[in-house]
Amino acid sequence: MTRVAVEPALLRWARERAELDVAQLSKRFPKLLEWESRTVQPTLKQLEEFARATHAPVGYLFLPEPPVENIPIPDFRTVDNAHIAHPSPDLLETIYICEQRQEWYRDFARAAGDAALPFAGSFTVQTAIGTAAATIRSVLQFDAERRRTLPTWSEALREFIAQADELGILVMCSGIVGSNTHRKLDPQEFRGFALADPLAPVIFINGADTRSAQMFTLAHELAHVWLGQSALSDVDARYVPDQAVERWCNSVAAELLVPIDTLRQEYRDSEDLAAETNRLARRFKVSTLVILRRIHDVGGLTREELWEAYDAELARLRALPSGAGGNFYLTLPARVSKRFARALVSSTLEGQTLYRDALRMLGFSKMRTFDELGRTLGVTL
């Protein structure tokens, strides 16, 4: 039986990186403490199982010391105004997966002779908020009155995503890492990010968040696409971010979803705050948290009143049960981007992309699943 010499610091790094303690891992690896004290060395098979359990690349465990993992895009997230130093394996892998899909689609679009998207990178942070929001709304054909007629947030979000997809933006919305239903993403760690590109801009939305919150995330990341700047974003509607880019994107997102002039006409300051917040959230199909912020923007709440109401509403939302996953073949295109999925299936059926690579990027292994996805998308030989 071959034993592997591994630095104890690497074992501790993998365990802490995955936010797992010794007690949790010792159930699967009874000799973990002995490994970490060098009393006993693990076998290669045990080390591979340990890597899978901690979601760590097994090759990292052969390094002389723990690696420093940096998020590959600008990270604007904060908690209590402090930068978040250590990304989870779930977040890192999600970004890497999206980067791989973006690289493939960029090559696909380039081979097809597609032109650069005219709106990508067309704004700067000096662009007036109202002008930026109005332009995005016009290009997307994102009509607040149309949203008013939609019965649910889910339908409003679906239409919002479809409008972005029609423009050439790859919108991926998922609450899990790849296709692993046991690895759920944490919306308190991140809500979304944008990978800017003139041919293949990607927006990822944390699908574990509420549908109404996802509307604001999508609007915020669209602002990043128009700026042409990638970012892992802090999209808390309550804060005024320190970074000029995030401050601008938050303001554009709020104005895109809830135009301030329309809100002034709609807002009834004599009504109960909770009832009015819920009414306006249904009217604009956005989170009640966004509505509270906009009520503050029109002078309906002081800064202190906003924070108090926001904290209470956030606690209420977090206590609500999450929604069901739905039909796999209907939700998969939303998880990987319908535009991306259609292009990948077409390219594979035409022999331009290997089935092996297509299955890897889609996150499943069975050909039957691939064929069914193609039928769902209307892409068949």
C-alpha positions in Angstrom: 0.0 0.0 0.0 1.6 3.3 -1.2 1.7 6.1 1.4 2.0 9.7 0.3 4.1 12.3 2.1 1.9 15.4 2.4 2.6 18.5 4.4 0.2 18.8 7.4 -0.2 22.5 6.5 -1.8 21.5 3.2 -4.3 19.2 5.0 -5.3 22.0 7.4 -5.5 24.5 4.5 -7.9 22.3 2.6 -10.0 21.6 5.7 -10.2 25.3 6.6 -10.8 26.4 3.0 -13.9 24.2 2.9 -15.0 25.4 6.3 -15.0 21.9 7.7 -13.7 21.1 11.2 -11.8 18.0 12.4 -14.9 16.5 13.9 -16.8 16.6 10.7 -14.0 15.1 8.5 -12.9 12.5 11.1 -16.1 10.6 10.5 -14.8 9.9 7.0 -11.1 10.0 7.8 -10.6 8.5 11.3 -6.8 9.1 11.1 -7.0 12.8 10.1 -5.4 14.0 13.3 -2.6 11.5 12.8 -2.1 12.7 9.2 -1.9 16.3 10.4 0.7 15.4 13.1 2.7 13.3 10.6 2.2 10.2 12.8 0.7 8.4 9.9 0.7 9.2 6.2 -2.4 8.8 4.0 -2.5 6.5 1.0 -2.9 8.0 -2.5 -6.6 6.8 -2.6 -7.3 8.4 0.8 -5.7 11.6 -0.3 -7.8 11.7 -3.4 -11.0 11.1 -1.3 -9.9 13.8 1.1 -9.5 16.2 -1.8 -13.0 15.4 -3.1 -14.4 15.9 0.4 -12.8 19.3 0.8 -13.4 20.4 -2.8 -9.6 21.0 -3.2 -7.7 20.2 -6.4 -5.7 17.1 -5.5 -2.6 18.5 -7.1 -2.5 21.3 -4.5 -2.0 18.8 -1.8 1.4 17.9 -3.2 2.7 21.5 -3.0 5.3 22.4 -0.4 3.1 25.0 1.2 -0.6 26.2 0.9 -1.3 28.2 -2.2 -2.7 31.8 -2.2 -5.9 31.7 -4.2 -6.9 35.0 -5.7 -10.3 35.7 -7.3 -9.5 36.2 -11.0 -11.7 39.2 -11.3 -12.0 42.5 -9.3 -13.7 41.7 -6.0 -15.9 44.5 -4.6 -17.6 42.4 -1.9 -17.6 43.7 1.7 -19.1 42.7 5.0 -19.5 45.6 7.4 -17.3 47.6 5.1 -14.4 45.1 5.4 -13.1 43.3 2.3 -13.8 39.6 2.2 -10.4 37.9 2.1 -11.0 34.2 1.6 -13.3 33.0 -1.2 -14.9 29.6 -0.8 -14.2 26.7 -3.1 -17.8 27.0 -4.3 -17.3 30.6 -5.4 -13.9 29.9 -7.1 -15.1 26.9 -9.0 -18.2 28.8 -10.2 -16.1 31.6 -11.6 -13.7 29.1 -13.3 -16.6 27.2 -14.8 -18.1 30.4 -16.2 -14.7 31.5 -17.6 -14.4 28.2 -19.4 -17.8 28.6 -21.0 -17.1 32.2 -21.9 -13.8 31.2 -23.6 -15.6 28.6 -25.7 -18.4 30.9 -26.7 -15.9 33.7 -27.6 -14.2 31.3 -30.0 -17.5 30.1 -31.4 -18.7 33.7 -32.0 -15.4 34.7 -33.5 -15.5 31.7 -35.9 -19.1 32.6 -36.9 -17.9 36.1 -37.8 -20.0 37.8 -35.1 -19.2 41.5 -34.6 -18.4 43.0 -31.1 -21.5 44.0 -29.2 -21.9 47.7 -29.6 -23.1 48.4 -26.1 -20.3 46.4 -24.3 -18.0 49.0 -22.7 -19.9 51.9 -24.1 -20.3 53.7 -20.8 -18.0 55.1 -18.1 -18.7 56.0 -14.5 -19.0 59.6 -15.7 -22.1 58.7 -17.7 -25.2 60.2 -16.0 -27.2 57.7 -14.0 -30.5 58.6 -15.7 -29.0 58.5 -19.1 -27.4 55.1 -18.5 -30.5 53.6 -17.1 -32.7 54.9 -19.9 -30.3 53.7 -22.5 -30.1 50.2 -21.1 -33.9 50.1 -20.7 -34.3 51.1 -24.3 -31.8 48.6 -25.7 -33.3 45.8 -23.6 -36.8 46.9 -24.3 -37.2 46.5 -20.6 -40.6 48.1 -19.9 -41.8 48.8 -16.3 -45.4 48.8 -17.5 -44.9 45.3 -19.0 -43.5 44.1 -15.7 -46.6 45.4 -13.9 -48.8 43.0 -15.9 -46.7 39.9 -15.1 -48.2 37.9 -12.2 -44.9 36.7 -10.5 -41.3 37.7 -9.9 -40.3 34.4 -11.6 -41.9 35.4 -14.9 -40.5 38.9 -14.7 -37.0 37.5 -14.1 -37.4 35.0 -16.9 -38.4 37.8 -19.3 -35.6 40.0 -18.1 -33.0 37.3 -18.7 -34.5 36.5 -22.1 -34.1 40.2 -23.1 -30.4 40.1 -22.1 -30.0 36.8 -24.0 -31.5 38.3 -27.1 -28.8 41.0 -27.1 -26.0 38.4 -26.9 -25.3 38.4 -23.1 -24.8 35.0 -21.6 -26.9 35.0 -18.4 -26.3 32.0 -16.1 -28.5 31.6 -13.1 -27.8 28.7 -10.7 -27.9 28.0 -7.0 -25.4 25.1 -7.1 -21.8 24.5 -8.2 -21.9 23.2 -11.7 -24.4 20.3 -11.6 -23.6 19.2 -8.1 -26.9 19.5 -6.1 -25.0 18.8 -2.9 -23.0 22.0 -3.2 -25.4 24.9 -2.8 -24.2 28.4 -3.3 -24.5 30.9 -0.4 -26.1 34.2 -1.4 -24.6 35.8 1.7 -21.1 35.1 0.2 -22.0 36.5 -3.2 -25.0 37.3 -5.3 -23.5 37.6 -8.7 -20.6 38.6 -11.0 -19.9 39.8 -14.5 -17.2 38.7 -16.9 -16.9 41.5 -19.4 -16.1 40.8 -23.1 -16.9 42.5 -26.3 -18.1 39.2 -27.9 -19.2 37.0 -25.0 -20.1 38.9 -21.9 -21.2 36.7 -19.0 -23.5 37.5 -16.1 -23.8 34.9 -13.3 -26.7 35.2 -10.8 -26.7 33.2 -7.6 -29.9 31.3 -8.0 -30.1 30.5 -4.3 -31.1 34.1 -3.7 -34.7 35.2 -3.9 -36.2 35.8 -7.3 -36.9 39.5 -6.5 -33.3 39.9 -5.3 -32.0 38.3 -8.5 -33.7 41.1 -10.5 -31.5 43.7 -8.8 -28.4 41.5 -9.3 -29.0 41.1 -13.0 -29.6 44.9 -13.3 -26.4 45.6 -11.4 -24.3 43.2 -13.5 -25.8 44.6 -16.7 -24.4 48.0 -15.7 -21.0 46.3 -15.4 -21.4 44.9 -19.0 -22.1 48.4 -20.3 -19.0 49.6 -18.5 -17.0 46.8 -19.9 -15.6 45.9 -16.5 -15.6 42.4 -14.9 -16.5 42.3 -11.2 -17.6 40.2 -8.3 -20.1 42.5 -6.9 -21.5 43.9 -3.6 -25.2 44.4 -4.6 -26.7 45.3 -1.2 -29.2 48.0 -2.0 -28.8 49.6 1.4 -25.1 50.6 1.1 -23.5 53.3 -0.8 -20.3 51.5 -1.8 -16.9 53.1 -1.4 -15.8 52.1 -4.9 -16.9 54.5 -7.6 -17.7 51.6 -10.0 -20.0 49.8 -7.5 -21.7 53.0 -6.5 -22.4 53.8 -10.1 -23.7 50.3 -10.9 -25.9 50.2 -7.9 -27.4 53.6 -8.8 -28.0 52.6 -12.4 -29.6 49.3 -11.4 -31.9 51.0 -9.0 -32.9 53.6 -11.6 -33.3 50.9 -14.3 -35.7 48.8 -12.1 -37.5 51.6 -10.2 -37.3 55.0 -12.0 -37.2 57.7 -9.4 -39.8 59.9 -11.2 -42.2 57.0 -11.5 -41.8 56.1 -7.8 -42.5 59.7 -6.8 -45.9 59.4 -8.6 -46.6 56.0 -7.2 -45.4 56.3 -3.5 -48.1 56.8 -0.9 -46.4 58.2 2.2 -49.6 58.1 4.2 -49.8 54.3 4.0 -48.4 51.7 6.3 -44.7 51.2 5.4 -44.8 47.4 5.2 -48.0 47.4 3.1 -46.7 50.1 0.8 -43.3 48.4 0.4 -45.0 45.1 -0.6 -47.4 46.9 -3.0 -44.5 48.7 -4.8 -42.4 45.5 -4.8 -45.2 43.7 -6.6 -45.8 46.7 -9.0 -42.1 46.9 -10.0 -41.3 43.2 -9.6 -38.2 43.9 -7.4 -37.1 43.1 -3.9 -38.8 44.9 -1.0 -35.2 45.8 0.0 -34.8 47.7 -3.2 -38.1 49.5 -2.6 -37.0 50.5 0.9 -33.9 52.0 -0.6 -35.8 53.9 -3.2 -38.3 55.2 -0.7 -35.3 56.6 1.2 -34.1 58.1 -2.1 -37.4 60.1 -2.5 -37.3 61.2 1.2 -39.8 58.8 2.6 -37.3 57.4 5.1 -34.4 58.8 7.0 -31.1 57.0 7.0 -31.7 55.6 10.4 -35.3 54.5 9.5 -34.0 52.8 6.3 -31.4 50.8 8.3 -34.0 49.7 10.8 -36.6 48.7 8.2 -34.0 47.1 6.0 -32.6 44.8 8.8 -36.1 43.7 9.8 -37.1 43.0 6.2 -33.8 41.1 5.5 -34.4 38.9 8.5 -37.9 38.2 7.3 -36.8 37.2 3.8 -34.0 35.0 5.1 -36.5 33.0 7.2 -38.7 32.2 4.1 -38.4 28.7 2.6 -36.5 28.5 -0.7 -38.4 27.5 -3.9 -38.3 24.1 -5.7 -35.8 23.3 -8.4 -38.2 22.5 -11.2 -37.8 20.3 -14.3 -34.1 19.6 -15.0 -34.3 20.0 -18.8 -36.2 23.3 -18.4 -33.9 24.7 -15.7 -30.6 23.6 -17.3 -30.6 26.2 -20.1 -31.1 28.9 -17.4 -28.2 27.6 -15.4 -25.7 27.6 -18.3 -27.4 30.3 -20.4 -29.8 29.4 -23.1 -27.8 31.1 -25.8 -24.6 29.2 -24.7 -26.5 25.9 -24.5 -28.0 26.2 -27.9 -24.7 27.2 -29.5 -22.8 24.4 -27.8 -25.4 21.7 -28.7 -25.5 22.9 -32.3 -21.6 23.0 -32.6 -21.4 19.5 -31.1 -24.0 18.0 -33.4 -22.2 19.6 -36.4 -18.9 18.0 -35.3 -17.2 21.2 -34.4 -17.0 20.4 -30.7 -16.2 17.1 -29.1 -19.0 15.5 -27.1 -16.6 15.0 -24.3 -15.9 18.8 -24.0 -19.6 19.6 -24.4 -20.7 17.3 -21.6 -18.0 18.7 -19.4 -19.1 22.3 -19.9 -22.7 21.4 -19.4 -21.9 19.4 -16.3 -23.3 16.0 -17.0 -21.9 12.7 -18.4 -24.8 10.8 -20.1 -25.4 11.2 -23.9 -29.1 10.6 -23.2 -29.2 13.8 -21.1 -27.4 15.7 -23.9 -29.9 14.5 -26.5 -32.9 15.4 -24.4 -31.4 18.9 -23.8 -31.1 19.3 -27.6 -34.8 18.4 -28.1 -35.8 20.8 -25.3 -33.9 23.6 -27.1 -35.2 22.6 -30.5 -31.7 21.7 -31.7 -31.4 18.3 -33.3 -29.8 16.7 -36.4 
